[in-house]
Amino acid sequence: MTQNNIVNIKGKPYVTVAGRVQQAHEALKEGLTIETFMVAHSEEGVLFKAKVTVPKGIFTGFSFASYKASGIEGQSPFEVAETSAVGRALGFAGFGSFEGIATADEIIKAESSPKPNGKAFDYRCVKCNKPITGPVYEYSTQHLGESLCMDCQKKPKDDIVPASEVEDDITF
Protein backbone atom coordinates (compact mmCIF):
# COMPACT_ATOMS: atom_id res chain seq x y z
CA MET A 1 0.00 0.00 0.00
CA THR A 2 1.37 3.41 -0.90
CA GLN A 3 1.37 6.55 1.21
CA ASN A 4 -1.08 7.97 -1.36
CA ASN A 5 -3.76 5.73 0.15
CA ILE A 6 -3.29 7.15 3.65
CA VAL A 7 -4.95 10.45 4.52
CA ASN A 8 -4.20 12.44 7.67
CA ILE A 9 -7.38 13.94 9.09
CA LYS A 10 -7.11 15.99 12.27
CA GLY A 11 -3.82 14.31 13.13
CA LYS A 12 -5.06 10.74 12.64
CA PRO A 13 -4.20 8.42 9.72
CA TYR A 14 -7.05 6.93 7.72
CA VAL A 15 -6.74 4.53 4.79
CA THR A 16 -8.89 5.03 1.70
CA VAL A 17 -11.15 2.23 0.49
CA ALA A 18 -8.87 1.88 -2.54
CA GLY A 19 -5.96 1.40 -0.15
CA ARG A 20 -7.79 -1.31 1.77
CA VAL A 21 -8.69 -3.13 -1.45
CA GLN A 22 -5.08 -2.89 -2.64
CA GLN A 23 -3.75 -4.11 0.72
CA ALA A 24 -6.13 -7.09 0.70
CA HIS A 25 -5.15 -8.07 -2.86
CA GLU A 26 -1.44 -7.76 -2.03
CA ALA A 27 -1.77 -9.82 1.17
CA LEU A 28 -4.04 -12.46 -0.34
CA LYS A 29 -3.08 -13.35 -3.88
CA GLU A 30 -5.90 -15.91 -3.74
CA GLY A 31 -8.59 -16.52 -1.18
CA LEU A 32 -10.20 -13.06 -1.26
CA THR A 33 -13.83 -12.64 -2.29
CA ILE A 34 -15.71 -9.35 -2.15
CA GLU A 35 -19.46 -9.41 -2.71
CA THR A 36 -21.87 -6.49 -2.50
CA PHE A 37 -25.64 -6.40 -2.12
CA MET A 38 -28.13 -3.59 -2.16
CA VAL A 39 -30.08 -4.29 1.04
CA ALA A 40 -32.69 -1.56 0.78
CA HIS A 41 -33.53 1.70 -0.90
CA SER A 42 -36.22 4.25 -0.24
CA GLU A 43 -36.98 7.82 -1.13
CA GLU A 44 -34.29 8.79 1.42
CA GLY A 45 -31.37 6.76 0.11
CA VAL A 46 -29.77 3.38 -0.38
CA LEU A 47 -28.24 0.82 2.01
CA PHE A 48 -25.52 -1.55 0.83
CA LYS A 49 -23.96 -4.60 2.46
CA ALA A 50 -20.53 -5.92 1.55
CA LYS A 51 -19.33 -9.41 2.40
CA VAL A 52 -15.59 -10.02 2.42
CA THR A 53 -14.43 -13.62 2.61
CA VAL A 54 -10.80 -14.26 3.55
CA PRO A 55 -9.07 -17.37 4.91
CA LYS A 56 -9.68 -16.25 8.52
CA GLY A 57 -13.43 -15.74 8.08
CA ILE A 58 -16.31 -13.74 6.65
CA PHE A 59 -16.68 -10.04 7.46
CA THR A 60 -19.54 -7.69 6.63
CA GLY A 61 -19.89 -3.96 6.34
CA PHE A 62 -22.93 -1.76 5.78
CA SER A 63 -23.22 1.76 4.46
CA PHE A 64 -26.10 4.14 3.77
CA ALA A 65 -25.98 7.00 1.28
CA SER A 66 -28.59 9.72 1.08
CA TYR A 67 -30.06 10.89 -2.20
CA LYS A 68 -30.34 14.36 -0.64
CA ALA A 69 -26.70 14.64 0.41
CA SER A 70 -24.42 17.21 -1.12
CA GLY A 71 -21.37 16.38 -3.22
CA ILE A 72 -20.49 12.96 -4.52
CA GLU A 73 -22.80 11.14 -2.09
CA GLY A 74 -25.89 12.82 -3.56
CA GLN A 75 -24.59 12.57 -7.12
CA SER A 76 -23.67 8.86 -6.95
CA PRO A 77 -25.33 7.40 -3.85
CA PHE A 78 -25.25 3.78 -5.02
CA GLU A 79 -21.53 3.88 -5.73
CA VAL A 80 -20.74 5.73 -2.49
CA ALA A 81 -22.77 3.30 -0.34
CA GLU A 82 -21.30 0.25 -2.05
CA THR A 83 -17.73 1.51 -1.81
CA SER A 84 -18.08 2.48 1.85
CA ALA A 85 -19.61 -0.91 2.70
CA VAL A 86 -16.62 -2.65 1.08
CA GLY A 87 -14.22 -0.43 3.02
CA ARG A 88 -15.94 -1.22 6.32
CA ALA A 89 -15.96 -4.99 5.67
CA LEU A 90 -12.26 -4.90 4.78
CA GLY A 91 -11.60 -2.88 7.95
CA PHE A 92 -13.36 -5.53 10.05
CA ALA A 93 -11.18 -8.12 8.30
CA GLY A 94 -8.13 -6.20 9.51
CA PHE A 95 -7.10 -4.34 6.37
CA GLY A 96 -6.17 -0.66 6.59
CA SER A 97 -7.29 -0.11 10.17
CA PHE A 98 -5.29 2.18 12.42
CA GLU A 99 -7.58 3.25 15.24
CA GLY A 100 -10.99 2.21 13.97
CA ILE A 101 -13.01 0.90 11.08
CA ALA A 102 -13.85 4.21 9.37
CA THR A 103 -12.06 4.85 6.10
CA ALA A 104 -10.69 8.16 4.92
CA ASP A 105 -13.56 8.25 2.41
CA GLU A 106 -16.14 8.01 5.22
CA ILE A 107 -14.49 10.68 7.38
CA ILE A 108 -14.26 13.10 4.45
CA LYS A 109 -17.90 12.35 3.51
CA ALA A 110 -19.02 12.93 7.09
CA GLU A 111 -17.12 16.20 7.41
CA SER A 112 -18.59 17.54 4.16
CA SER A 113 -22.15 16.49 5.02
CA PRO A 114 -24.55 18.67 6.96
CA LYS A 115 -24.37 17.85 10.67
CA PRO A 116 -27.88 17.20 12.04
CA ASN A 117 -28.11 18.29 15.66
CA GLY A 118 -24.38 19.05 15.59
CA LYS A 119 -23.46 15.35 15.31
CA ALA A 120 -20.82 14.19 12.85
CA PHE A 121 -22.73 11.08 11.72
CA ASP A 122 -26.42 10.45 11.14
CA TYR A 123 -26.72 6.70 11.76
CA ARG A 124 -30.21 5.22 11.65
CA CYS A 125 -31.76 1.91 12.64
CA VAL A 126 -32.68 -0.07 9.51
CA LYS A 127 -35.84 -1.40 11.21
CA CYS A 128 -37.45 1.68 12.78
CA ASN A 129 -35.33 4.55 11.36
CA LYS A 130 -34.51 5.93 14.85
CA PRO A 131 -31.22 7.84 15.04
CA ILE A 132 -28.43 5.87 16.73
CA THR A 133 -24.98 6.80 18.01
CA GLY A 134 -21.73 5.80 16.37
CA PRO A 135 -20.86 3.21 19.05
CA VAL A 136 -24.32 1.60 18.78
CA TYR A 137 -23.93 1.52 14.98
CA GLU A 138 -20.44 -0.04 15.25
CA TYR A 139 -21.62 -2.70 17.71
CA SER A 140 -24.78 -3.64 15.86
CA THR A 141 -23.17 -3.86 12.42
CA GLN A 142 -20.23 -5.87 13.73
CA HIS A 143 -22.17 -8.24 16.00
CA LEU A 144 -25.65 -8.33 14.49
CA GLY A 145 -24.89 -7.67 10.84
CA GLU A 146 -27.00 -4.56 10.49
CA SER A 147 -27.57 -1.11 11.91
CA LEU A 148 -30.03 -1.55 14.81
CA CYS A 149 -31.07 0.79 17.63
CA MET A 150 -30.95 -0.48 21.21
CA ASP A 151 -34.70 -1.20 21.20
CA CYS A 152 -34.55 -3.30 18.02
CA GLN A 153 -31.45 -5.13 19.32
CA LYS A 154 -33.54 -6.25 22.31
CA LYS A 155 -36.41 -7.62 20.18
CA PRO A 156 -36.56 -11.40 19.78
CA LYS A 157 -34.72 -12.57 16.69
CA ASP A 158 -38.04 -13.81 15.25
CA ASP A 159 -39.25 -10.20 15.08
CA ILE A 160 -36.21 -9.05 13.12
CA VAL A 161 -36.01 -10.03 9.47
CA PRO A 162 -32.40 -10.75 8.50
CA ALA A 163 -30.95 -8.45 5.84
CA SER A 164 -30.25 -11.51 3.67
CA GLU A 165 -34.01 -12.11 3.39
CA VAL A 166 -34.76 -8.47 2.56
CA GLU A 167 -32.42 -8.43 -0.43
CA ASP A 168 -34.64 -10.76 -2.46
CA ASP A 169 -37.73 -8.62 -1.89
CA ILE A 170 -36.41 -5.42 -3.44
CA THR A 171 -38.31 -4.14 -6.45
CA PHE A 172 -37.51 -1.19 -8.67
C-alpha positions in Angstrom: 0.0 0.0 0.0 1.4 3.4 -0.9 1.4 6.5 1.2 -1.1 8.0 -1.4 -3.8 5.7 0.2 -3.3 7.2 3.7 -5.0 10.5 4.5 -4.2 12.4 7.7 -7.4 13.9 9.1 -7.1 16.0 12.3 -3.8 14.3 13.1 -5.1 10.7 12.6 -4.2 8.4 9.7 -7.1 6.9 7.7 -6.7 4.5 4.8 -8.9 5.0 1.7 -11.1 2.2 0.5 -8.9 1.9 -2.5 -6.0 1.4 -0.2 -7.8 -1.3 1.8 -8.7 -3.1 -1.4 -5.1 -2.9 -2.6 -3.7 -4.1 0.7 -6.1 -7.1 0.7 -5.2 -8.1 -2.9 -1.4 -7.8 -2.0 -1.8 -9.8 1.2 -4.0 -12.5 -0.3 -3.1 -13.4 -3.9 -5.9 -15.9 -3.7 -8.6 -16.5 -1.2 -10.2 -13.1 -1.3 -13.8 -12.6 -2.3 -15.7 -9.4 -2.2 -19.5 -9.4 -2.7 -21.9 -6.5 -2.5 -25.6 -6.4 -2.1 -28.1 -3.6 -2.2 -30.1 -4.3 1.0 -32.7 -1.6 0.8 -33.5 1.7 -0.9 -36.2 4.2 -0.2 -37.0 7.8 -1.1 -34.3 8.8 1.4 -31.4 6.8 0.1 -29.8 3.4 -0.4 -28.2 0.8 2.0 -25.5 -1.6 0.8 -24.0 -4.6 2.5 -20.5 -5.9 1.6 -19.3 -9.4 2.4 -15.6 -10.0 2.4 -14.4 -13.6 2.6 -10.8 -14.3 3.5 -9.1 -17.4 4.9 -9.7 -16.2 8.5 -13.4 -15.7 8.1 -16.3 -13.7 6.7 -16.7 -10.0 7.5 -19.5 -7.7 6.6 -19.9 -4.0 6.3 -22.9 -1.8 5.8 -23.2 1.8 4.5 -26.1 4.1 3.8 -26.0 7.0 1.3 -28.6 9.7 1.1 -30.1 10.9 -2.2 -30.3 14.4 -0.6 -26.7 14.6 0.4 -24.4 17.2 -1.1 -21.4 16.4 -3.2 -20.5 13.0 -4.5 -22.8 11.1 -2.1 -25.9 12.8 -3.6 -24.6 12.6 -7.1 -23.7 8.9 -7.0 -25.3 7.4 -3.8 -25.3 3.8 -5.0 -21.5 3.9 -5.7 -20.7 5.7 -2.5 -22.8 3.3 -0.3 -21.3 0.2 -2.0 -17.7 1.5 -1.8 -18.1 2.5 1.8 -19.6 -0.9 2.7 -16.6 -2.6 1.1 -14.2 -0.4 3.0 -15.9 -1.2 6.3 -16.0 -5.0 5.7 -12.3 -4.9 4.8 -11.6 -2.9 8.0 -13.4 -5.5 10.1 -11.2 -8.1 8.3 -8.1 -6.2 9.5 -7.1 -4.3 6.4 -6.2 -0.7 6.6 -7.3 -0.1 10.2 -5.3 2.2 12.4 -7.6 3.3 15.2 -11.0 2.2 14.0 -13.0 0.9 11.1 -13.8 4.2 9.4 -12.1 4.8 6.1 -10.7 8.2 4.9 -13.6 8.3 2.4 -16.1 8.0 5.2 -14.5 10.7 7.4 -14.3 13.1 4.5 -17.9 12.3 3.5 -19.0 12.9 7.1 -17.1 16.2 7.4 -18.6 17.5 4.2 -22.2 16.5 5.0 -24.5 18.7 7.0 -24.4 17.8 10.7 -27.9 17.2 12.0 -28.1 18.3 15.7 -24.4 19.1 15.6 -23.5 15.4 15.3 -20.8 14.2 12.8 -22.7 11.1 11.7 -26.4 10.4 11.1 -26.7 6.7 11.8 -30.2 5.2 11.7 -31.8 1.9 12.6 -32.7 -0.1 9.5 -35.8 -1.4 11.2 -37.5 1.7 12.8 -35.3 4.6 11.4 -34.5 5.9 14.8 -31.2 7.8 15.0 -28.4 5.9 16.7 -25.0 6.8 18.0 -21.7 5.8 16.4 -20.9 3.2 19.0 -24.3 1.6 18.8 -23.9 1.5 15.0 -20.4 0.0 15.3 -21.6 -2.7 17.7 -24.8 -3.6 15.9 -23.2 -3.9 12.4 -20.2 -5.9 13.7 -22.2 -8.2 16.0 -25.6 -8.3 14.5 -24.9 -7.7 10.8 -27.0 -4.6 10.5 -27.6 -1.1 11.9 -30.0 -1.5 14.8 -31.1 0.8 17.6 -30.9 -0.5 21.2 -34.7 -1.2 21.2 -34.6 -3.3 18.0 -31.5 -5.1 19.3 -33.5 -6.3 22.3 -36.4 -7.6 20.2 -36.6 -11.4 19.8 -34.7 -12.6 16.7 -38.0 -13.8 15.2 -39.3 -10.2 15.1 -36.2 -9.0 13.1 -36.0 -10.0 9.5 -32.4 -10.7 8.5 -31.0 -8.5 5.8 -30.3 -11.5 3.7 -34.0 -12.1 3.4 -34.8 -8.5 2.6 -32.4 -8.4 -0.4 -34.6 -10.8 -2.5 -37.7 -8.6 -1.9 -36.4 -5.4 -3.4 -38.3 -4.1 -6.5 -37.5 -1.2 -8.7 
